[in-house]
């Protein structure tokens, strides 16, 4: 499995639900409110889309995502935790006031484009 889209009727993704696969692309629908620990850990993620209603999730949800170069984030998403996510993405997200939009990693740095 290389891609997964979480459908609109799902409200929670459990701990380790999709860990240790070959996922490169994940789309999390607006209906999802919680994401468990390491739900998408140890994959080959390059692109992640996070819906509007994911209030808070720990950054280890995507641990081991060394190829992550594109994160699209909906409104009001908060990332917590201390484990680095894709070259300190969460720091860049905080600097940009947790704005909804698309964050891309290119030439060793994060960039932001609002919606």
MDTraj code that builds the backbone (N, CA, C; nanometers):
import mdtraj as md
import numpy as np

residues = "UNK UNK UNK UNK UNK UNK UNK UNK UNK UNK UNK UNK UNK UNK UNK UNK UNK UNK UNK UNK UNK UNK UNK UNK UNK UNK UNK UNK UNK UNK UNK UNK UNK UNK UNK UNK UNK UNK UNK UNK UNK UNK UNK UNK UNK UNK UNK UNK UNK UNK UNK UNK UNK UNK UNK UNK UNK UNK UNK UNK UNK UNK UNK UNK UNK UNK UNK UNK UNK UNK UNK UNK UNK UNK UNK UNK UNK UNK UNK UNK UNK UNK UNK UNK UNK UNK UNK UNK UNK UNK UNK UNK UNK UNK UNK UNK UNK UNK UNK UNK UNK UNK UNK UNK UNK UNK UNK UNK UNK UNK UNK UNK UNK UNK UNK".split()
xyz = np.array([
    [0.0851, -0.1174, 0.0000],
    [0.0000, 0.0000, 0.0000],
    [0.0900, 0.1241, 0.0000],
    [0.0702, 0.2138, -0.0967],
    [0.1529, 0.3339, -0.1050],
    [0.0753, 0.4622, -0.0784],
    [-0.0568, 0.4550, -0.0807],
    [-0.1388, 0.5742, -0.0605],
    [-0.2647, 0.5366, 0.0163],
    [-0.3062, 0.6269, 0.1059],
    [-0.4303, 0.6026, 0.1783],
    [-0.5052, 0.7348, 0.1952],
    [-0.6362, 0.7290, 0.1742],
    [-0.7253, 0.8415, 0.1995],
    [-0.8226, 0.7965, 0.3074],
    [-0.8203, 0.8666, 0.4189],
    [-0.9108, 0.8336, 0.5286],
    [-1.0468, 0.8946, 0.4946],
    [-1.1527, 0.8131, 0.4832],
    [-1.2833, 0.8637, 0.4402],
    [-1.3514, 0.9529, 0.5446],
    [-1.4506, 1.0274, 0.4990],
    [-1.5192, 1.1261, 0.5819],
    [-1.5912, 1.0705, 0.7038],
    [-1.6264, 0.9459, 0.7069],
    [-1.6993, 0.8921, 0.8223],
    [-1.6086, 0.8529, 0.9379],
    [-1.4777, 0.8503, 0.9168],
    [-1.3829, 0.8127, 1.0217],
    [-1.3565, 0.9337, 1.1106],
    [-1.3662, 0.9142, 1.2438],
    [-1.3405, 1.0259, 1.3353],
    [-1.2124, 1.0081, 1.4169],
    [-1.1572, 0.8866, 1.4180],
    [-1.0369, 0.8606, 1.4956],
    [-0.9509, 0.7572, 1.4247],
    [-0.8188, 0.7780, 1.4291],
    [-0.7230, 0.6828, 1.3744],
    [-0.6413, 0.6323, 1.4926],
    [-0.6399, 0.5015, 1.5148],
    [-0.5764, 0.4425, 1.6322],
    [-0.4253, 0.4414, 1.6288],
    [-0.3666, 0.4158, 1.7454],
    [-0.2217, 0.4039, 1.7602],
    [-0.1662, 0.3022, 1.6615],
    [-0.0637, 0.3410, 1.5863],
    [0.0044, 0.2496, 1.4952],
    [-0.0789, 0.1952, 1.3808],
    [-0.1940, 0.2544, 1.3532],
    [-0.2883, 0.2011, 1.2549],
    [-0.2266, 0.1730, 1.1177],
    [-0.1416, 0.2602, 1.0684],
    [-0.0824, 0.2443, 0.9356],
    [0.0699, 0.2424, 0.9422],
    [0.1250, 0.2094, 1.0579],
    [0.2711, 0.2117, 1.0728],
    [0.3356, 0.0959, 0.9975],
    [0.4611, 0.1171, 0.9630],
    [0.5449, 0.0156, 0.8980],
    [0.4860, -0.0371, 0.7679],
    [0.4465, 0.0559, 0.6810],
    [0.4010, 0.0237, 0.5460],
    [0.4922, 0.0950, 0.4469],
    [0.4492, 0.1046, 0.3249],
    [0.5250, 0.1751, 0.2215],
    [0.4511, 0.3000, 0.1755],
    [0.3744, 0.3599, 0.2657],
    [0.2955, 0.4778, 0.2291],
    [0.3842, 0.5945, 0.1872],
    [0.3475, 0.6575, 0.0772],
    [0.4141, 0.7794, 0.0328],
    [0.3198, 0.8989, 0.0395],
    [0.1888, 0.8731, 0.0420],
    [0.0895, 0.9803, 0.0404],
    [-0.0255, 0.9454, 0.1350],
    [-0.0626, 1.0411, 0.2206],
    [-0.1733, 1.0228, 0.3140],
    [-0.2640, 1.1453, 0.3066],
    [-0.3949, 1.1211, 0.2959],
    [-0.4949, 1.2277, 0.3013],
    [-0.5886, 1.1957, 0.4170],
    [-0.5942, 1.2873, 0.5137],
    [-0.6776, 1.2695, 0.6323],
    [-0.7961, 1.3632, 0.6188],
    [-0.9163, 1.3067, 0.6136],
    [-1.0376, 1.3847, 0.5865],
    [-1.0727, 1.4802, 0.7004],
    [-1.1654, 1.5697, 0.6720],
    [-1.2109, 1.6686, 0.7691],
    [-1.2858, 1.6069, 0.8868],
    [-1.3353, 1.4847, 0.8733],
    [-1.4109, 1.4232, 0.9826],
    [-1.3208, 1.3725, 1.0951],
    [-1.1931, 1.3476, 1.0662],
    [-1.1008, 1.2937, 1.1667],
    [-1.0705, 1.3998, 1.2727],
    [-1.0880, 1.3611, 1.3998],
    [-1.0615, 1.4532, 1.5113],
    [-0.9377, 1.4143, 1.5895],
    [-0.9061, 1.2860, 1.5954],
    [-0.7882, 1.2414, 1.6702],
    [-0.7074, 1.1424, 1.5878],
    [-0.5759, 1.1497, 1.6072],
    [-0.4827, 1.0575, 1.5421],
    [-0.3950, 0.9988, 1.6517],
    [-0.3917, 0.8670, 1.6618],
    [-0.3163, 0.7989, 1.7669],
    [-0.1660, 0.8041, 1.7475],
    [-0.0954, 0.7675, 1.8541],
    [0.0501, 0.7632, 1.8547],
    [0.1032, 0.6791, 1.7385],
    [0.1994, 0.7320, 1.6680],
    [0.2700, 0.6618, 1.5600],
    [0.1769, 0.5989, 1.4573],
    [0.0627, 0.6602, 1.4340],
    [-0.0360, 0.6058, 1.3399],
    [0.0209, 0.5850, 1.1996],
    [0.1113, 0.6727, 1.1565],
    [0.1700, 0.6626, 1.0228],
    [0.3224, 0.6524, 1.0287],
    [0.3754, 0.6044, 1.1405],
    [0.5201, 0.5966, 1.1599],
    [0.5848, 0.4943, 1.0677],
    [0.7114, 0.5183, 1.0384],
    [0.7942, 0.4239, 0.9632],
    [0.7366, 0.3895, 0.8263],
    [0.7022, 0.4927, 0.7531],
    [0.6594, 0.4817, 0.6141],
    [0.7563, 0.5610, 0.5280],
    [0.7271, 0.5740, 0.4020],
    [0.8100, 0.6505, 0.3081],
    [0.7403, 0.7811, 0.2707],
    [0.6702, 0.8411, 0.3652],
    [0.5849, 0.9569, 0.3370],
    [0.6586, 1.0719, 0.2703],
    [0.5986, 1.1209, 0.1622],
    [0.6462, 1.2405, 0.0931],
    [0.5433, 1.3515, 0.1044],
    [0.4150, 1.3154, 0.1111],
    [0.3072, 1.4141, 0.1128],
    [0.1989, 1.3730, 0.2118],
    [0.1551, 1.4710, 0.2935],
    [0.0495, 1.4489, 0.3915],
    [-0.0490, 1.5645, 0.3827],
    [-0.1785, 1.5320, 0.3807],
    [-0.2839, 1.6339, 0.3862],
    [-0.3638, 1.6085, 0.5125],
    [-0.3743, 1.7107, 0.5975],
    [-0.4431, 1.6995, 0.7260],
    [-0.5668, 1.7878, 0.7228],
    [-0.6833, 1.7279, 0.7465],
    [-0.8108, 1.7999, 0.7415],
    [-0.8292, 1.9019, 0.8520],
    [-0.9378, 1.9778, 0.8412],
    [-0.9668, 2.0895, 0.9307],
    [-0.9975, 2.0523, 1.0744],
    [-1.0499, 1.9354, 1.1004],
    [-1.0988, 1.9045, 1.2340],
    [-1.0009, 1.8283, 1.3217],
    [-0.8795, 1.8022, 1.2735],
    [-0.7797, 1.7357, 1.3563],
    [-0.7279, 1.8410, 1.4545],
    [-0.7847, 1.8403, 1.5739],
    [-0.7536, 1.9442, 1.6718],
    [-0.6090, 1.9370, 1.7182],
    [-0.5648, 1.8211, 1.7617],
    [-0.4291, 1.8062, 1.8135],
    [-0.3786, 1.6655, 1.7861],
    [-0.2538, 1.6565, 1.7467],
    [-0.1897, 1.5255, 1.7374],
    [-0.0433, 1.5411, 1.7704],
    [0.0168, 1.4362, 1.8217],
    [0.1571, 1.4379, 1.8584],
    [0.2409, 1.4216, 1.7331],
    [0.3524, 1.4923, 1.7257],
    [0.4335, 1.4873, 1.6048],
    [0.4916, 1.3496, 1.5757],
    [0.4902, 1.2566, 1.6714],
    [0.5431, 1.1235, 1.6409],
    [0.4474, 1.0413, 1.5549],
    [0.3319, 1.0981, 1.5206],
    [0.2382, 1.0331, 1.4283],
    [0.3102, 0.9984, 1.2978],
    [0.4024, 1.0828, 1.2552],
    [0.4753, 1.0630, 1.1298],
    [0.6237, 1.0351, 1.1536],
    [0.6598, 0.9794, 1.2688],
    [0.8014, 0.9574, 1.2985],
    [0.8657, 0.8693, 1.1916],
    [0.9889, 0.9021, 1.1609],
    [1.0614, 0.8302, 1.0575],
    [1.0325, 0.8797, 0.9172],
    [0.9630, 0.9932, 0.9047],
    [0.9247, 1.0471, 0.7729],
    [1.0355, 1.1363, 0.7175],
    [1.1464, 1.0788, 0.6837],
    [1.2615, 1.1554, 0.6336],
    [1.2425, 1.2084, 0.4920],
    [1.1441, 1.1560, 0.4188],
    [1.1192, 1.2001, 0.2810],
    [1.0067, 1.3018, 0.2714],
    [0.9533, 1.3439, 0.3845],
    [0.8368, 1.4319, 0.3852],
    [0.8741, 1.5704, 0.3328],
    [0.8123, 1.6078, 0.2178],
    [0.8434, 1.7364, 0.1551],
    [0.7201, 1.8243, 0.1350],
    [0.6005, 1.7705, 0.1632],
    [0.4786, 1.8502, 0.1445],
    [0.3773, 1.8137, 0.2522],
    [0.3349, 1.9165, 0.3278],
    [0.2323, 1.8982, 0.4299],
    [0.1270, 2.0055, 0.4075],
    [0.0054, 1.9626, 0.3814],
    [-0.1068, 2.0550, 0.3670],
    [-0.1885, 2.0434, 0.4950],
    [-0.2080, 2.1567, 0.5617],
    [-0.2729, 2.1564, 0.6923],
    [-0.3981, 2.2414, 0.6899],
    [-0.5073, 2.1847, 0.7446],
    [-0.6336, 2.2556, 0.7568],
    [-0.6316, 2.3550, 0.8720],
    [-0.7436, 2.4178, 0.8953],
    [-0.7573, 2.5178, 1.0007],
    [-0.7482, 2.4560, 1.1393],
    [-0.6908, 2.5300, 1.2325],
    [-0.6899, 2.4972, 1.3756],
    [-0.6192, 2.3685, 1.4136],
    [-0.5240, 2.3231, 1.3362],
    [-0.4488, 2.2027, 1.3696],
    [-0.3345, 2.2414, 1.4634],
    [-0.3162, 2.1639, 1.5706],
    [-0.2075, 2.1878, 1.6645],
    [-0.1211, 2.0632, 1.6717],
    [0.0088, 2.0813, 1.6593],
    [0.1036, 1.9713, 1.6678],
    [0.1728, 1.9808, 1.8032],
    [0.1791, 1.8698, 1.8765],
    [0.2434, 1.8687, 2.0072],
    [0.3550, 1.7653, 2.0098],
    [0.4390, 1.7716, 2.1102],
    [0.5427, 1.6710, 2.1291],
    [0.6814, 1.7271, 2.1144],
    [0.7800, 1.6407, 2.1312],
    [0.9191, 1.6844, 2.1286],
    [1.0029, 1.6147, 2.0226],
    [0.9511, 1.5125, 1.9590],
    [1.0281, 1.4417, 1.8570],
    [1.0284, 1.5220, 1.7278],
    [1.1453, 1.5449, 1.6663],
    [1.1497, 1.6239, 1.5437],
    [1.0660, 1.5628, 1.4318],
    [0.9894, 1.6450, 1.3655],
    [0.9090, 1.6017, 1.2514],
    [0.9660, 1.6672, 1.1265],
    [1.0248, 1.5862, 1.0409],
    [1.0741, 1.6318, 0.9113],
    [1.1518, 1.7616, 0.9200],
    [1.2677, 1.7539, 0.9801],
    [1.3588, 1.8685, 0.9860],
    [1.2961, 1.9902, 1.0537],
    [1.2349, 1.9674, 1.1685],
    [1.1776, 2.0718, 1.2529],
    [1.0640, 2.1478, 1.1859],
    [0.9783, 2.0750, 1.1183],
    [0.8607, 2.1365, 1.0584],
    [0.7764, 2.2095, 1.1617],
    [0.7571, 2.1484, 1.2802],
    [0.6674, 2.2096, 1.3777],
    [0.7146, 2.3475, 1.4208],
    [0.8448, 2.3715, 1.4260],
    [0.8966, 2.5047, 1.4569],
    [0.8568, 2.6049, 1.3498],
    [0.8688, 2.5654, 1.2247],
    [0.8303, 2.6526, 1.1145],
    [0.6797, 2.6780, 1.1159],
    [0.6026, 2.5747, 1.1497],
    [0.4567, 2.5865, 1.1606],
    [0.4199, 2.6879, 1.2691],
    [0.4871, 2.6829, 1.3822],
    [0.4612, 2.7785, 1.4908],
    [0.4975, 2.9204, 1.4499],
    [0.6115, 2.9371, 1.3846],
    [0.6542, 3.0697, 1.3382],
    [0.5497, 3.1303, 1.2449],
    [0.4825, 3.0470, 1.1681],
    [0.3785, 3.0929, 1.0750],
    [0.2403, 3.0939, 1.1402],
    [0.2387, 3.0999, 1.2736],
    [0.1146, 3.1120, 1.3513],
    [0.0134, 3.0012, 1.3237],
    [0.0641, 2.8802, 1.2972],
    [-0.0218, 2.7636, 1.2740],
    [-0.1269, 2.7896, 1.1669],
    [-0.0862, 2.8580, 1.0634],
    [-0.1796, 2.8912, 0.9555],
    [-0.2117, 2.7688, 0.8695],
    [-0.3357, 2.7644, 0.8252],
    [-0.3757, 2.6626, 0.7286],
    [-0.3085, 2.6947, 0.5961],
    [-0.2650, 2.5919, 0.5279],
    [-0.2019, 2.6112, 0.3985],
    [-0.1112, 2.4954, 0.3650],
    [-0.0244, 2.5167, 0.2688],
    [0.0664, 2.4130, 0.2233],
    [0.2095, 2.4502, 0.2583],
    [0.2759, 2.3573, 0.3232],
    [0.4147, 2.3733, 0.3632],
    [0.4971, 2.2777, 0.2783],
    [0.6027, 2.3281, 0.2169],
    [0.6879, 2.2445, 0.1333],
    [0.8325, 2.2554, 0.1793],
    [0.9040, 2.1457, 0.1692],
    [1.0457, 2.1401, 0.2067],
    [1.1266, 2.1282, 0.0796],
    [1.2141, 2.2280, 0.0561],
    [1.2930, 2.2312, -0.0661],
    [1.4263, 2.2984, -0.0362],
    [1.5336, 2.2441, -0.0885],
    [1.6679, 2.2995, -0.0693],
    [1.7010, 2.3221, 0.0773],
    [1.6608, 2.2281, 0.1633],
    [1.6968, 2.2338, 0.3037],
    [1.6168, 2.3277, 0.3905],
    [1.5048, 2.3800, 0.3386],
    [1.4244, 2.4699, 0.4215],
    [1.2763, 2.4577, 0.3887],
    [1.1948, 2.4917, 0.4882],
    [1.0499, 2.4902, 0.4724],
    [1.0021, 2.6214, 0.4138],
    [0.8987, 2.6142, 0.3317],
    [0.8321, 2.7306, 0.2735],
    [0.6837, 2.7167, 0.2999],
    [0.6126, 2.8282, 0.2969],
    [0.4710, 2.8267, 0.3287],
    [0.3922, 2.9031, 0.2239],
    [0.2764, 2.8464, 0.1861],
    [0.1817, 2.9149, 0.0986],
    [0.0435, 2.9026, 0.1615],
    [-0.0174, 3.0169, 0.1944],
    [-0.1497, 3.0140, 0.2576],
    [-0.2556, 2.9707, 0.1569],
    [-0.3698, 2.9315, 0.2120],
    [-0.4813, 2.8886, 0.1265],
    [-0.5489, 3.0054, 0.0630],
])
top = md.Topology()
chain = top.add_chain()
for i, resn in enumerate(residues, 1):
    res = top.add_residue(resn, chain, resSeq=i)
    for name in ("N", "CA", "C"):
        top.add_atom(name, md.element.get_by_symbol(name[0]), res)
traj = md.Trajectory(xyz[None], top)
